[in-house]
Amino acid sequence: MHVVMFADQHLESLGGAQVSMRLQKRFLERAGHVVTVVAPRLHRPASDDPAYLDLPSIAITPDREYALTWPGARTDRFLDAEMGARLPVDVVHVQADFWGAFIGHRYAARHGLPVVHTMHNRVDVGIEATAPFPGLVLRALNAWARRALPAAGSRSGAQPSARRDPGSAPARGEDGADPRDPASSPSAAPSSRVDGWAFLHRLARLSRAVTAPSGHFARRLEQHGVASAVDVIWNGIDDDVLDAALAFGPSARRSGRPRFVWLGRMSPEKRLLPFLEAVAASGIDAEIEVIGGGAQLAAARRFVGRAQPTAAVTFAGRLPYAETLARLADADAVVQTSIGFETQGMTVFEAASLGTPAVVSDPDIAAELGGGVWAVTDATVPALAEALRRAAADIAAGSPVRPHPSIAERFRQSSRTAAMVGVYERAVRAGR
């Protein structure tokens, strides 16, 4: 099977969706499938891969980490010309929410190909956290979608019934509508709406199947009328890295102060600065390692310099995937601080697979993990500080919470890839 994936950002750029897609690509290739990844060209050096089809792009962030490709006739012509030598294609897998989604759905409509759309992003929460006038941005985004996306009638077949993946809890909120068609739900977003859910609905109605990386996000998609049936397929962890980490078996904890890791993109919705405020307010005597990069790095360093917390805070920068997982395995706990934004929360699942528990701010993520968490009671800095104190005390006493042992097997990328291939096959069959 030849799978063409579309992304908003190059797979070698920083981000959880990109990490997930790189793993998906590698394990699909390992299973004998052919993968092409279409994304904007990266504006910094990166490893080359013949599976990457880079589109002309412009950098959109000061660090040149992220880029934009404008969806339109010129991009369509470039893509069709570049894809000529890679034909035939069996299925299009859109894992984008903006220009990558528009480009992918346009390509599928031109060539009559089935689309599987994975929704990684809470568009409404992300825009509210990062844009000064979110309502205006969402209105403009919906207007852009109306102009850039093909008409719903151009899709090659209705969405088949979703099947629940055993790797996660089933989504809820079924409403009795035709499960083959995401546009048939009584609660489907009407064309006059201009919120984030209406925007995602515009993408779902062009797809044969819609997937989400967690049960809680799938439930929200269904309840808000984005699609009437959503397959739940977790993003996974590299089997080889997991096996290497687990081969050593349970090990004694290194002596010393409790060790916490915060990992992610340093942008407002990830709440790095509130985390550092909570570290200072908690007074914990611990080692805090912050892994990642982004626009708030300088502000984070300045805050630590001013606050002088009792804990020792270090900034490790961006690390290779295997090294990041090694740091998670060595930590006493990982700290997850975004609320309402994450559609899965990869970091805490990776950590849990390695036996590392988590301090979790988002109640949906805490529920999805099913154990091994110190839950933060609300969105305030004092509540996060209190959770850090509880975690540090438990770790120092030798009685930390423990993740559920089944997560390591349920989170393997090989099992996630097998589940997604089943969705691909169902989408292809539905058009025959």
Contacts in CASP RR format, 6 or more apart in sequence:
PFRMAT RR
TARGET T0000
AUTHOR 0000-0000-0000
METHOD contacts of the structure
MODEL  1
MHVVMFADQHLESLGGAQVSMRLQKRFLERAGHVVTVVAPRLHRPASDDP
AYLDLPSIAITPDREYALTWPGARTDRFLDAEMGARLPVDVVHVQADFWG
AFIGHRYAARHGLPVVHTMHNRVDVGIEATAPFPGLVLRALNAWARRALP
AAGSRSGAQPSARRDPGSAPARGEDGADPRDPASSPSAAPSSRVDGWAFL
HRLARLSRAVTAPSGHFARRLEQHGVASAVDVIWNGIDDDVLDAALAFGP
SARRSGRPRFVWLGRMSPEKRLLPFLEAVAASGIDAEIEVIGGGAQLAAA
RRFVGRAQPTAAVTFAGRLPYAETLARLADADAVVQTSIGFETQGMTVFE
AASLGTPAVVSDPDIAAELGGGVWAVTDATVPALAEALRRAAADIAAGSP
VRPHPSIAERFRQSSRTAAMVGVYERAVRAGR
1 33 0 8 1.000
1 34 0 8 1.000
1 90 0 8 1.000
1 91 0 8 1.000
1 421 0 8 1.000
1 424 0 8 1.000
1 425 0 8 1.000
1 428 0 8 1.000
2 33 0 8 1.000
2 34 0 8 1.000
2 35 0 8 1.000
2 36 0 8 1.000
2 86 0 8 1.000
2 88 0 8 1.000
2 89 0 8 1.000
2 90 0 8 1.000
2 91 0 8 1.000
3 28 0 8 1.000
3 33 0 8 1.000
3 34 0 8 1.000
3 35 0 8 1.000
3 36 0 8 1.000
3 90 0 8 1.000
3 91 0 8 1.000
3 92 0 8 1.000
3 93 0 8 1.000
3 424 0 8 1.000
4 35 0 8 1.000
4 36 0 8 1.000
4 37 0 8 1.000
4 38 0 8 1.000
4 83 0 8 1.000
4 86 0 8 1.000
4 89 0 8 1.000
4 91 0 8 1.000
4 92 0 8 1.000
4 93 0 8 1.000
4 107 0 8 1.000
4 113 0 8 1.000
5 21 0 8 1.000
5 24 0 8 1.000
5 25 0 8 1.000
5 35 0 8 1.000
5 36 0 8 1.000
5 37 0 8 1.000
5 38 0 8 1.000
5 93 0 8 1.000
5 94 0 8 1.000
5 95 0 8 1.000
6 38 0 8 1.000
6 39 0 8 1.000
6 92 0 8 1.000
6 93 0 8 1.000
6 94 0 8 1.000
6 95 0 8 1.000
6 96 0 8 1.000
6 100 0 8 1.000
6 101 0 8 1.000
6 103 0 8 1.000
6 104 0 8 1.000
6 107 0 8 1.000
7 17 0 8 1.000
7 18 0 8 1.000
7 21 0 8 1.000
7 37 0 8 1.000
7 38 0 8 1.000
7 39 0 8 1.000
7 95 0 8 1.000
7 96 0 8 1.000
7 100 0 8 1.000
8 17 0 8 1.000
8 39 0 8 1.000
8 40 0 8 1.000
8 96 0 8 1.000
8 97 0 8 1.000
8 98 0 8 1.000
8 99 0 8 1.000
8 100 0 8 1.000
8 101 0 8 1.000
9 15 0 8 1.000
9 17 0 8 1.000
9 18 0 8 1.000
9 39 0 8 1.000
9 40 0 8 1.000
9 66 0 8 1.000
9 67 0 8 1.000
10 18 0 8 1.000
10 39 0 8 1.000
10 40 0 8 1.000
10 41 0 8 1.000
10 42 0 8 1.000
10 46 0 8 1.000
10 52 0 8 1.000
10 54 0 8 1.000
10 67 0 8 1.000
11 18 0 8 1.000
11 21 0 8 1.000
11 22 0 8 1.000
11 25 0 8 1.000
11 37 0 8 1.000
11 39 0 8 1.000
11 52 0 8 1.000
12 18 0 8 1.000
12 22 0 8 1.000
12 42 0 8 1.000
12 46 0 8 1.000
12 47 0 8 1.000
13 42 0 8 1.000
13 46 0 8 1.000
13 65 0 8 1.000
13 66 0 8 1.000
14 65 0 8 1.000
14 265 0 8 1.000
14 292 0 8 1.000
14 293 0 8 1.000
14 294 0 8 1.000
14 318 0 8 1.000
15 264 0 8 1.000
15 265 0 8 1.000
16 235 0 8 1.000
16 264 0 8 1.000
16 346 0 8 1.000
17 95 0 8 1.000
17 120 0 8 1.000
17 121 0 8 1.000
19 321 0 8 1.000
19 346 0 8 1.000
20 95 0 8 1.000
20 120 0 8 1.000
20 213 0 8 1.000
20 235 0 8 1.000
20 236 0 8 1.000
20 346 0 8 1.000
21 37 0 8 1.000
21 95 0 8 1.000
22 321 0 8 1.000
23 235 0 8 1.000
23 236 0 8 1.000
23 237 0 8 1.000
23 238 0 8 1.000
23 413 0 8 1.000
24 413 0 8 1.000
24 416 0 8 1.000
24 417 0 8 1.000
24 420 0 8 1.000
25 35 0 8 1.000
25 37 0 8 1.000
25 51 0 8 1.000
26 238 0 8 1.000
26 413 0 8 1.000
27 239 0 8 1.000
27 413 0 8 1.000
27 414 0 8 1.000
27 416 0 8 1.000
27 417 0 8 1.000
28 35 0 8 1.000
28 417 0 8 1.000
28 421 0 8 1.000
29 35 0 8 1.000
29 51 0 8 1.000
31 417 0 8 1.000
31 418 0 8 1.000
31 421 0 8 1.000
33 421 0 8 1.000
35 51 0 8 1.000
36 51 0 8 1.000
36 53 0 8 1.000
36 83 0 8 1.000
36 86 0 8 1.000
36 89 0 8 1.000
37 49 0 8 1.000
37 51 0 8 1.000
37 52 0 8 1.000
37 53 0 8 1.000
38 53 0 8 1.000
38 55 0 8 1.000
38 79 0 8 1.000
38 100 0 8 1.000
38 103 0 8 1.000
38 104 0 8 1.000
38 107 0 8 1.000
39 52 0 8 1.000
39 53 0 8 1.000
39 54 0 8 1.000
39 55 0 8 1.000
39 69 0 8 1.000
39 100 0 8 1.000
40 54 0 8 1.000
40 55 0 8 1.000
40 57 0 8 1.000
40 67 0 8 1.000
40 68 0 8 1.000
40 69 0 8 1.000
40 99 0 8 1.000
40 100 0 8 1.000
41 54 0 8 1.000
41 55 0 8 1.000
41 56 0 8 1.000
41 57 0 8 1.000
41 67 0 8 1.000
41 69 0 8 1.000
42 54 0 8 1.000
42 67 0 8 1.000
43 57 0 8 1.000
43 59 0 8 1.000
43 64 0 8 1.000
43 67 0 8 1.000
44 64 0 8 1.000
44 65 0 8 1.000
53 79 0 8 1.000
53 82 0 8 1.000
53 83 0 8 1.000
53 86 0 8 1.000
55 69 0 8 1.000
55 75 0 8 1.000
55 78 0 8 1.000
55 79 0 8 1.000
55 103 0 8 1.000
56 69 0 8 1.000
56 75 0 8 1.000
56 78 0 8 1.000
57 67 0 8 1.000
57 68 0 8 1.000
57 69 0 8 1.000
58 67 0 8 1.000
58 68 0 8 1.000
59 66 0 8 1.000
59 67 0 8 1.000
60 66 0 8 1.000
60 67 0 8 1.000
60 68 0 8 1.000
61 295 0 8 1.000
62 295 0 8 1.000
63 294 0 8 1.000
63 295 0 8 1.000
65 294 0 8 1.000
68 99 0 8 1.000
69 75 0 8 1.000
69 99 0 8 1.000
69 100 0 8 1.000
69 103 0 8 1.000
70 99 0 8 1.000
71 99 0 8 1.000
71 100 0 8 1.000
71 102 0 8 1.000
71 103 0 8 1.000
71 106 0 8 1.000
71 148 0 8 1.000
72 102 0 8 1.000
72 103 0 8 1.000
72 106 0 8 1.000
72 148 0 8 1.000
75 103 0 8 1.000
76 103 0 8 1.000
76 106 0 8 1.000
76 107 0 8 1.000
76 110 0 8 1.000
79 103 0 8 1.000
79 107 0 8 1.000
80 107 0 8 1.000
80 110 0 8 1.000
83 89 0 8 1.000
83 107 0 8 1.000
89 111 0 8 1.000
89 113 0 8 1.000
90 113 0 8 1.000
90 424 0 8 1.000
90 428 0 8 1.000
91 113 0 8 1.000
91 114 0 8 1.000
91 115 0 8 1.000
91 116 0 8 1.000
91 424 0 8 1.000
91 427 0 8 1.000
91 428 0 8 1.000
92 104 0 8 1.000
92 105 0 8 1.000
92 107 0 8 1.000
92 108 0 8 1.000
92 113 0 8 1.000
92 114 0 8 1.000
92 115 0 8 1.000
92 116 0 8 1.000
93 115 0 8 1.000
93 116 0 8 1.000
93 117 0 8 1.000
93 118 0 8 1.000
93 420 0 8 1.000
93 424 0 8 1.000
94 100 0 8 1.000
94 101 0 8 1.000
94 104 0 8 1.000
94 105 0 8 1.000
94 108 0 8 1.000
94 115 0 8 1.000
94 116 0 8 1.000
94 117 0 8 1.000
94 118 0 8 1.000
94 203 0 8 1.000
94 207 0 8 1.000
95 117 0 8 1.000
95 118 0 8 1.000
95 120 0 8 1.000
96 103 0 8 1.000
96 104 0 8 1.000
97 119 0 8 1.000
97 120 0 8 1.000
97 121 0 8 1.000
97 123 0 8 1.000
97 200 0 8 1.000
97 203 0 8 1.000
98 141 0 8 1.000
101 117 0 8 1.000
101 203 0 8 1.000
102 144 0 8 1.000
102 145 0 8 1.000
102 148 0 8 1.000
102 149 0 8 1.000
104 115 0 8 1.000
105 115 0 8 1.000
105 149 0 8 1.000
105 150 0 8 1.000
105 203 0 8 1.000
105 206 0 8 1.000
105 207 0 8 1.000
106 148 0 8 1.000
106 149 0 8 1.000
106 150 0 8 1.000
107 113 0 8 1.000
108 114 0 8 1.000
108 115 0 8 1.000
108 155 0 8 1.000
108 156 0 8 1.000
108 206 0 8 1.000
109 150 0 8 1.000
109 154 0 8 1.000
109 155 0 8 1.000
109 156 0 8 1.000
109 206 0 8 1.000
112 156 0 8 1.000
113 156 0 8 1.000
114 156 0 8 1.000
114 157 0 8 1.000
114 208 0 8 1.000
114 427 0 8 1.000
114 428 0 8 1.000
114 430 0 8 1.000
114 431 0 8 1.000
115 155 0 8 1.000
115 206 0 8 1.000
115 207 0 8 1.000
115 208 0 8 1.000
115 209 0 8 1.000
115 427 0 8 1.000
116 207 0 8 1.000
116 208 0 8 1.000
116 209 0 8 1.000
116 210 0 8 1.000
116 211 0 8 1.000
116 420 0 8 1.000
116 423 0 8 1.000
116 424 0 8 1.000
116 427 0 8 1.000
117 203 0 8 1.000
117 204 0 8 1.000
117 206 0 8 1.000
117 207 0 8 1.000
117 209 0 8 1.000
117 210 0 8 1.000
117 211 0 8 1.000
118 210 0 8 1.000
118 211 0 8 1.000
118 212 0 8 1.000
118 213 0 8 1.000
118 233 0 8 1.000
119 200 0 8 1.000
119 203 0 8 1.000
119 204 0 8 1.000
119 210 0 8 1.000
119 211 0 8 1.000
119 212 0 8 1.000
119 217 0 8 1.000
119 221 0 8 1.000
119 226 0 8 1.000
119 230 0 8 1.000
119 343 0 8 1.000
120 213 0 8 1.000
120 343 0 8 1.000
121 343 0 8 1.000
122 217 0 8 1.000
122 220 0 8 1.000
122 340 0 8 1.000
122 341 0 8 1.000
122 342 0 8 1.000
122 343 0 8 1.000
123 138 0 8 1.000
123 141 0 8 1.000
123 196 0 8 1.000
123 199 0 8 1.000
123 200 0 8 1.000
124 134 0 8 1.000
124 138 0 8 1.000
124 195 0 8 1.000
124 196 0 8 1.000
124 197 0 8 1.000
125 269 0 8 1.000
125 340 0 8 1.000
125 341 0 8 1.000
126 269 0 8 1.000
126 341 0 8 1.000
127 134 0 8 1.000
127 135 0 8 1.000
127 137 0 8 1.000
127 138 0 8 1.000
127 141 0 8 1.000
127 196 0 8 1.000
128 134 0 8 1.000
129 267 0 8 1.000
129 268 0 8 1.000
129 269 0 8 1.000
129 341 0 8 1.000
130 267 0 8 1.000
130 268 0 8 1.000
130 269 0 8 1.000
131 137 0 8 1.000
135 194 0 8 1.000
138 194 0 8 1.000
138 195 0 8 1.000
138 196 0 8 1.000
138 199 0 8 1.000
139 194 0 8 1.000
141 196 0 8 1.000
141 199 0 8 1.000
142 193 0 8 1.000
142 194 0 8 1.000
142 196 0 8 1.000
142 198 0 8 1.000
142 199 0 8 1.000
142 202 0 8 1.000
143 194 0 8 1.000
145 199 0 8 1.000
145 202 0 8 1.000
145 203 0 8 1.000
146 202 0 8 1.000
149 202 0 8 1.000
149 203 0 8 1.000
149 206 0 8 1.000
150 206 0 8 1.000
152 183 0 8 1.000
152 205 0 8 1.000
152 206 0 8 1.000
154 206 0 8 1.000
155 205 0 8 1.000
155 206 0 8 1.000
155 207 0 8 1.000
155 208 0 8 1.000
156 208 0 8 1.000
156 431 0 8 1.000
157 208 0 8 1.000
157 430 0 8 1.000
157 431 0 8 1.000
158 180 0 8 1.000
158 181 0 8 1.000
158 208 0 8 1.000
158 430 0 8 1.000
159 179 0 8 1.000
159 180 0 8 1.000
159 181 0 8 1.000
159 182 0 8 1.000
159 204 0 8 1.000
159 207 0 8 1.000
159 208 0 8 1.000
159 209 0 8 1.000
159 210 0 8 1.000
159 227 0 8 1.000
159 228 0 8 1.000
159 229 0 8 1.000
159 430 0 8 1.000
160 180 0 8 1.000
160 208 0 8 1.000
160 209 0 8 1.000
160 426 0 8 1.000
160 427 0 8 1.000
160 429 0 8 1.000
160 430 0 8 1.000
161 179 0 8 1.000
161 180 0 8 1.000
161 229 0 8 1.000
162 179 0 8 1.000
162 209 0 8 1.000
162 210 0 8 1.000
162 229 0 8 1.000
162 230 0 8 1.000
162 231 0 8 1.000
163 231 0 8 1.000
163 423 0 8 1.000
163 426 0 8 1.000
164 170 0 8 1.000
164 171 0 8 1.000
164 231 0 8 1.000
164 232 0 8 1.000
165 231 0 8 1.000
165 232 0 8 1.000
165 233 0 8 1.000
165 234 0 8 1.000
165 419 0 8 1.000
166 410 0 8 1.000
167 232 0 8 1.000
167 233 0 8 1.000
167 234 0 8 1.000
167 410 0 8 1.000
167 411 0 8 1.000
167 415 0 8 1.000
167 419 0 8 1.000
168 214 0 8 1.000
168 215 0 8 1.000
168 232 0 8 1.000
168 233 0 8 1.000
168 234 0 8 1.000
168 368 0 8 1.000
168 410 0 8 1.000
169 215 0 8 1.000
169 232 0 8 1.000
169 368 0 8 1.000
170 215 0 8 1.000
170 232 0 8 1.000
171 212 0 8 1.000
171 215 0 8 1.000
171 218 0 8 1.000
171 219 0 8 1.000
171 221 0 8 1.000
171 222 0 8 1.000
171 230 0 8 1.000
171 232 0 8 1.000
172 219 0 8 1.000
172 222 0 8 1.000
173 219 0 8 1.000
173 222 0 8 1.000
173 223 0 8 1.000
174 222 0 8 1.000
174 228 0 8 1.000
174 229 0 8 1.000
175 185 0 8 1.000
175 186 0 8 1.000
175 187 0 8 1.000
175 222 0 8 1.000
175 228 0 8 1.000
176 228 0 8 1.000
177 184 0 8 1.000
177 185 0 8 1.000
177 186 0 8 1.000
177 188 0 8 1.000
177 228 0 8 1.000
178 184 0 8 1.000
178 228 0 8 1.000
179 228 0 8 1.000
179 229 0 8 1.000
180 430 0 8 1.000
181 228 0 8 1.000
182 188 0 8 1.000
182 201 0 8 1.000
182 204 0 8 1.000
182 205 0 8 1.000
182 207 0 8 1.000
182 210 0 8 1.000
182 225 0 8 1.000
182 226 0 8 1.000
182 227 0 8 1.000
182 228 0 8 1.000
182 229 0 8 1.000
183 201 0 8 1.000
183 204 0 8 1.000
183 205 0 8 1.000
184 228 0 8 1.000
185 222 0 8 1.000
185 225 0 8 1.000
185 227 0 8 1.000
185 228 0 8 1.000
187 223 0 8 1.000
187 224 0 8 1.000
187 225 0 8 1.000
188 201 0 8 1.000
188 225 0 8 1.000
188 226 0 8 1.000
188 228 0 8 1.000
189 195 0 8 1.000
189 197 0 8 1.000
189 198 0 8 1.000
189 200 0 8 1.000
189 201 0 8 1.000
189 202 0 8 1.000
189 224 0 8 1.000
189 225 0 8 1.000
189 226 0 8 1.000
190 198 0 8 1.000
191 198 0 8 1.000
197 221 0 8 1.000
197 224 0 8 1.000
197 225 0 8 1.000
197 226 0 8 1.000
200 221 0 8 1.000
200 224 0 8 1.000
200 226 0 8 1.000
201 225 0 8 1.000
201 226 0 8 1.000
201 227 0 8 1.000
204 210 0 8 1.000
204 221 0 8 1.000
204 226 0 8 1.000
204 227 0 8 1.000
207 227 0 8 1.000
208 426 0 8 1.000
208 427 0 8 1.000
208 430 0 8 1.000
208 431 0 8 1.000
209 231 0 8 1.000
209 423 0 8 1.000
209 426 0 8 1.000
209 427 0 8 1.000
210 221 0 8 1.000
210 226 0 8 1.000
210 227 0 8 1.000
210 229 0 8 1.000
210 230 0 8 1.000
210 231 0 8 1.000
211 230 0 8 1.000
211 231 0 8 1.000
211 232 0 8 1.000
211 233 0 8 1.000
211 420 0 8 1.000
211 423 0 8 1.000
212 218 0 8 1.000
212 221 0 8 1.000
212 230 0 8 1.000
212 231 0 8 1.000
212 232 0 8 1.000
212 233 0 8 1.000
212 343 0 8 1.000
213 232 0 8 1.000
213 233 0 8 1.000
213 234 0 8 1.000
213 235 0 8 1.000
213 343 0 8 1.000
213 344 0 8 1.000
214 232 0 8 1.000
214 234 0 8 1.000
214 343 0 8 1.000
214 344 0 8 1.000
214 345 0 8 1.000
214 364 0 8 1.000
214 365 0 8 1.000
214 368 0 8 1.000
215 232 0 8 1.000
215 368 0 8 1.000
216 364 0 8 1.000
216 365 0 8 1.000
216 367 0 8 1.000
216 368 0 8 1.000
217 343 0 8 1.000
217 344 0 8 1.000
217 364 0 8 1.000
218 230 0 8 1.000
218 231 0 8 1.000
218 232 0 8 1.000
221 227 0 8 1.000
221 230 0 8 1.000
222 228 0 8 1.000
222 229 0 8 1.000
222 230 0 8 1.000
231 419 0 8 1.000
231 423 0 8 1.000
233 416 0 8 1.000
233 419 0 8 1.000
233 420 0 8 1.000
233 423 0 8 1.000
234 344 0 8 1.000
234 349 0 8 1.000
234 410 0 8 1.000
234 411 0 8 1.000
234 416 0 8 1.000
235 344 0 8 1.000
235 346 0 8 1.000
235 349 0 8 1.000
235 416 0 8 1.000
236 346 0 8 1.000
236 349 0 8 1.000
236 411 0 8 1.000
236 412 0 8 1.000
236 413 0 8 1.000
236 416 0 8 1.000
237 325 0 8 1.000
237 349 0 8 1.000
237 350 0 8 1.000
237 353 0 8 1.000
237 411 0 8 1.000
237 412 0 8 1.000
237 413 0 8 1.000
238 321 0 8 1.000
238 322 0 8 1.000
238 325 0 8 1.000
238 413 0 8 1.000
239 412 0 8 1.000
239 413 0 8 1.000
239 414 0 8 1.000
241 321 0 8 1.000
241 322 0 8 1.000
241 325 0 8 1.000
242 353 0 8 1.000
242 354 0 8 1.000
242 408 0 8 1.000
242 411 0 8 1.000
242 412 0 8 1.000
245 325 0 8 1.000
245 326 0 8 1.000
245 329 0 8 1.000
245 354 0 8 1.000
246 354 0 8 1.000
246 408 0 8 1.000
253 332 0 8 1.000
253 398 0 8 1.000
254 330 0 8 1.000
257 285 0 8 1.000
257 286 0 8 1.000
257 287 0 8 1.000
257 312 0 8 1.000
257 396 0 8 1.000
258 284 0 8 1.000
258 286 0 8 1.000
258 287 0 8 1.000
258 332 0 8 1.000
258 333 0 8 1.000
258 391 0 8 1.000
258 392 0 8 1.000
258 395 0 8 1.000
258 396 0 8 1.000
259 286 0 8 1.000
259 287 0 8 1.000
259 289 0 8 1.000
259 330 0 8 1.000
259 331 0 8 1.000
259 332 0 8 1.000
259 333 0 8 1.000
260 286 0 8 1.000
260 287 0 8 1.000
260 288 0 8 1.000
260 289 0 8 1.000
260 311 0 8 1.000
260 331 0 8 1.000
260 332 0 8 1.000
260 333 0 8 1.000
260 334 0 8 1.000
260 335 0 8 1.000
260 359 0 8 1.000
260 388 0 8 1.000
260 391 0 8 1.000
260 392 0 8 1.000
261 288 0 8 1.000
261 289 0 8 1.000
261 290 0 8 1.000
261 291 0 8 1.000
261 327 0 8 1.000
261 328 0 8 1.000
261 331 0 8 1.000
261 333 0 8 1.000
261 334 0 8 1.000
261 335 0 8 1.000
261 351 0 8 1.000
262 272 0 8 1.000
262 275 0 8 1.000
262 288 0 8 1.000
262 289 0 8 1.000
262 290 0 8 1.000
262 291 0 8 1.000
262 334 0 8 1.000
262 335 0 8 1.000
262 337 0 8 1.000
263 290 0 8 1.000
263 291 0 8 1.000
263 292 0 8 1.000
263 324 0 8 1.000
263 328 0 8 1.000
263 334 0 8 1.000
263 347 0 8 1.000
264 270 0 8 1.000
264 272 0 8 1.000
264 291 0 8 1.000
264 292 0 8 1.000
264 293 0 8 1.000
264 347 0 8 1.000
265 292 0 8 1.000
265 293 0 8 1.000
265 294 0 8 1.000
266 272 0 8 1.000
266 292 0 8 1.000
266 293 0 8 1.000
266 294 0 8 1.000
266 295 0 8 1.000
266 296 0 8 1.000
266 297 0 8 1.000
266 300 0 8 1.000
267 294 0 8 1.000
267 295 0 8 1.000
267 296 0 8 1.000
268 296 0 8 1.000
269 338 0 8 1.000
269 341 0 8 1.000
270 337 0 8 1.000
270 338 0 8 1.000
270 341 0 8 1.000
271 337 0 8 1.000
271 338 0 8 1.000
271 339 0 8 1.000
271 361 0 8 1.000
272 290 0 8 1.000
272 296 0 8 1.000
272 300 0 8 1.000
272 337 0 8 1.000
273 296 0 8 1.000
273 299 0 8 1.000
273 300 0 8 1.000
273 303 0 8 1.000
274 337 0 8 1.000
274 381 0 8 1.000
274 384 0 8 1.000
275 335 0 8 1.000
275 337 0 8 1.000
275 384 0 8 1.000
276 300 0 8 1.000
276 303 0 8 1.000
276 304 0 8 1.000
276 307 0 8 1.000
276 309 0 8 1.000
276 313 0 8 1.000
277 303 0 8 1.000
277 307 0 8 1.000
277 381 0 8 1.000
278 381 0 8 1.000
278 382 0 8 1.000
278 384 0 8 1.000
278 385 0 8 1.000
278 388 0 8 1.000
279 286 0 8 1.000
279 288 0 8 1.000
279 309 0 8 1.000
279 311 0 8 1.000
279 313 0 8 1.000
279 385 0 8 1.000
279 388 0 8 1.000
280 307 0 8 1.000
280 308 0 8 1.000
280 309 0 8 1.000
280 311 0 8 1.000
281 381 0 8 1.000
281 382 0 8 1.000
281 385 0 8 1.000
282 311 0 8 1.000
282 385 0 8 1.000
282 386 0 8 1.000
282 388 0 8 1.000
282 389 0 8 1.000
282 392 0 8 1.000
283 309 0 8 1.000
283 310 0 8 1.000
283 311 0 8 1.000
283 385 0 8 1.000
283 389 0 8 1.000
284 310 0 8 1.000
284 311 0 8 1.000
284 388 0 8 1.000
284 389 0 8 1.000
284 392 0 8 1.000
285 310 0 8 1.000
285 311 0 8 1.000
285 392 0 8 1.000
286 311 0 8 1.000
286 312 0 8 1.000
286 388 0 8 1.000
286 392 0 8 1.000
287 311 0 8 1.000
287 312 0 8 1.000
287 314 0 8 1.000
288 309 0 8 1.000
288 311 0 8 1.000
288 312 0 8 1.000
288 313 0 8 1.000
288 314 0 8 1.000
289 314 0 8 1.000
289 316 0 8 1.000
289 327 0 8 1.000
289 331 0 8 1.000
290 300 0 8 1.000
290 313 0 8 1.000
290 314 0 8 1.000
290 315 0 8 1.000
290 316 0 8 1.000
290 317 0 8 1.000
291 316 0 8 1.000
291 317 0 8 1.000
291 318 0 8 1.000
291 319 0 8 1.000
291 324 0 8 1.000
291 327 0 8 1.000
292 316 0 8 1.000
292 317 0 8 1.000
292 318 0 8 1.000
292 319 0 8 1.000
293 317 0 8 1.000
293 318 0 8 1.000
297 315 0 8 1.000
297 317 0 8 1.000
300 315 0 8 1.000
301 315 0 8 1.000
304 313 0 8 1.000
316 327 0 8 1.000
319 327 0 8 1.000
325 350 0 8 1.000
325 354 0 8 1.000
328 334 0 8 1.000
328 347 0 8 1.000
328 350 0 8 1.000
328 351 0 8 1.000
328 354 0 8 1.000
328 356 0 8 1.000
329 354 0 8 1.000
329 355 0 8 1.000
329 356 0 8 1.000
331 351 0 8 1.000
331 356 0 8 1.000
332 356 0 8 1.000
332 357 0 8 1.000
332 391 0 8 1.000
332 395 0 8 1.000
332 400 0 8 1.000
333 351 0 8 1.000
333 356 0 8 1.000
333 357 0 8 1.000
333 358 0 8 1.000
333 359 0 8 1.000
333 374 0 8 1.000
333 391 0 8 1.000
333 395 0 8 1.000
333 400 0 8 1.000
334 347 0 8 1.000
334 348 0 8 1.000
334 351 0 8 1.000
334 356 0 8 1.000
334 357 0 8 1.000
334 358 0 8 1.000
334 359 0 8 1.000
335 358 0 8 1.000
335 359 0 8 1.000
335 388 0 8 1.000
336 342 0 8 1.000
336 345 0 8 1.000
336 347 0 8 1.000
336 348 0 8 1.000
336 358 0 8 1.000
336 359 0 8 1.000
336 360 0 8 1.000
336 361 0 8 1.000
336 362 0 8 1.000
336 365 0 8 1.000
337 361 0 8 1.000
337 384 0 8 1.000
338 361 0 8 1.000
338 362 0 8 1.000
339 361 0 8 1.000
339 362 0 8 1.000
339 379 0 8 1.000
340 362 0 8 1.000
340 364 0 8 1.000
341 362 0 8 1.000
342 362 0 8 1.000
342 365 0 8 1.000
344 365 0 8 1.000
344 368 0 8 1.000
345 362 0 8 1.000
345 365 0 8 1.000
347 358 0 8 1.000
348 358 0 8 1.000
348 360 0 8 1.000
348 365 0 8 1.000
348 369 0 8 1.000
348 373 0 8 1.000
349 369 0 8 1.000
349 407 0 8 1.000
349 411 0 8 1.000
350 411 0 8 1.000
351 357 0 8 1.000
351 358 0 8 1.000
351 403 0 8 1.000
352 358 0 8 1.000
352 369 0 8 1.000
352 372 0 8 1.000
352 403 0 8 1.000
352 404 0 8 1.000
352 407 0 8 1.000
352 408 0 8 1.000
352 411 0 8 1.000
353 403 0 8 1.000
353 407 0 8 1.000
353 408 0 8 1.000
353 411 0 8 1.000
354 408 0 8 1.000
355 402 0 8 1.000
355 403 0 8 1.000
355 408 0 8 1.000
356 403 0 8 1.000
357 372 0 8 1.000
357 373 0 8 1.000
357 374 0 8 1.000
357 391 0 8 1.000
357 400 0 8 1.000
357 401 0 8 1.000
357 402 0 8 1.000
357 403 0 8 1.000
358 369 0 8 1.000
358 372 0 8 1.000
358 373 0 8 1.000
358 374 0 8 1.000
358 403 0 8 1.000
359 373 0 8 1.000
359 374 0 8 1.000
359 376 0 8 1.000
359 384 0 8 1.000
359 387 0 8 1.000
359 388 0 8 1.000
359 391 0 8 1.000
360 366 0 8 1.000
360 369 0 8 1.000
360 373 0 8 1.000
360 374 0 8 1.000
360 375 0 8 1.000
360 376 0 8 1.000
361 376 0 8 1.000
361 379 0 8 1.000
361 384 0 8 1.000
363 375 0 8 1.000
366 373 0 8 1.000
366 375 0 8 1.000
369 403 0 8 1.000
369 404 0 8 1.000
369 407 0 8 1.000
370 404 0 8 1.000
371 401 0 8 1.000
371 403 0 8 1.000
371 404 0 8 1.000
372 401 0 8 1.000
372 402 0 8 1.000
372 403 0 8 1.000
372 404 0 8 1.000
373 401 0 8 1.000
374 387 0 8 1.000
374 390 0 8 1.000
374 391 0 8 1.000
374 394 0 8 1.000
374 401 0 8 1.000
375 387 0 8 1.000
376 383 0 8 1.000
376 384 0 8 1.000
376 387 0 8 1.000
377 383 0 8 1.000
377 386 0 8 1.000
377 387 0 8 1.000
391 400 0 8 1.000
394 400 0 8 1.000
394 401 0 8 1.000
409 415 0 8 1.000
END
